[in-house]
């Protein structure tokens, strides 16, 4: 499964939720230097979806706020992951 995320580095807390320009927002505490925010965003998405970290990988956008990520899901689990992603997009957080 492949989705786009919008990463907001240097936030006050790490939060996955909300939508910006049609994609899932991932706020991370780490700054955007040396790939730290990217790595933190992948970890945050994996945690939010209750998946192992190795299941979420970067496909495109290492230096961009908009990233394309691959999520490896077990056969038959796509529907539940899709539902979880829709719920995360619907959850709006206060940290902007």
C-alpha positions as CSV (number, residue, x, y, z in Angstrom):
1,X,0.0,0.0,0.0
2,X,1.3,3.4,-0.9
3,X,0.2,6.7,0.7
4,X,1.4,10.3,0.8
5,X,2.1,12.2,4.0
6,X,2.8,15.8,4.9
7,X,5.6,16.1,7.5
8,X,5.7,19.0,9.9
9,X,9.1,18.9,11.6
10,X,10.1,20.6,14.9
11,X,6.5,20.4,16.3
12,X,5.9,20.5,20.0
13,X,4.9,16.8,20.0
14,X,4.8,13.8,17.6
15,X,1.3,13.3,16.4
16,X,-0.2,11.5,13.4
17,X,-3.6,12.9,12.4
18,X,-5.4,15.5,10.4
19,X,-5.2,16.4,6.7
20,X,-3.4,19.0,4.7
21,X,-4.0,19.4,1.0
22,X,-5.6,15.9,0.8
23,X,-2.9,13.9,2.6
24,X,-2.2,12.7,6.1
25,X,-0.3,15.0,8.4
26,X,2.6,13.7,10.5
27,X,4.0,16.1,13.1
28,X,7.3,15.2,14.6
29,X,9.5,16.8,17.3
30,X,12.7,16.1,15.3
31,X,14.1,18.9,13.1
32,X,14.4,18.6,9.4
33,X,18.1,18.0,9.2
34,X,20.0,14.9,8.2
35,X,16.9,12.9,7.6
36,X,15.9,13.0,11.3
37,X,12.3,14.2,10.6
38,X,11.8,11.7,7.8
39,X,12.9,8.8,10.0
40,X,10.7,10.0,12.9
41,X,7.7,10.3,10.6
42,X,8.1,6.8,9.4
43,X,8.3,5.5,13.0
44,X,5.3,7.6,14.0
45,X,3.1,6.2,11.1
46,X,4.2,2.7,12.0
47,X,3.2,3.2,15.6
48,X,-0.1,4.9,14.7
49,X,-1.0,1.9,12.6
50,X,0.3,-0.7,15.1
51,X,2.8,-2.1,12.6
52,X,6.5,-2.9,13.0
53,X,8.8,-0.1,12.0
54,X,10.2,-2.1,9.1
55,X,6.7,-2.2,7.5
56,X,6.8,1.5,6.7
57,X,9.4,2.7,4.2
58,X,10.1,5.8,2.2
59,X,9.4,5.6,-1.5
60,X,10.0,9.3,-2.5
61,X,10.5,12.7,-0.9
62,X,13.6,12.4,1.4
63,X,14.1,16.2,1.4
64,X,10.5,17.3,0.9
65,X,7.7,17.8,3.4
66,X,5.5,15.8,1.1
67,X,6.5,12.2,1.2
68,X,5.4,9.0,-0.5
69,X,5.6,6.0,1.8
70,X,5.1,2.3,1.3
71,X,3.2,0.3,4.0
72,X,3.7,-3.4,3.9
73,X,0.5,-5.1,5.1
74,X,-0.4,-8.7,5.5
75,X,-2.8,-10.2,2.9
76,X,-6.3,-9.4,4.1
77,X,-5.3,-6.5,6.3
78,X,-5.5,-3.8,3.7
79,X,-9.1,-3.0,4.6
80,X,-8.3,-2.4,8.3
81,X,-5.3,-0.3,7.5
82,X,-7.3,1.8,5.1
83,X,-9.9,2.3,7.8
84,X,-7.3,3.3,10.3
85,X,-5.8,5.8,7.8
86,X,-9.2,7.4,7.1
87,X,-9.7,7.8,10.9
88,X,-6.3,9.4,11.3
89,X,-7.0,11.8,8.5
90,X,-10.3,12.7,10.1
91,X,-8.7,13.4,13.5
92,X,-7.7,17.0,13.6
93,X,-5.0,18.0,16.1
94,X,-4.4,21.4,17.7
95,X,-0.6,21.6,17.0
96,X,-0.2,23.5,13.7
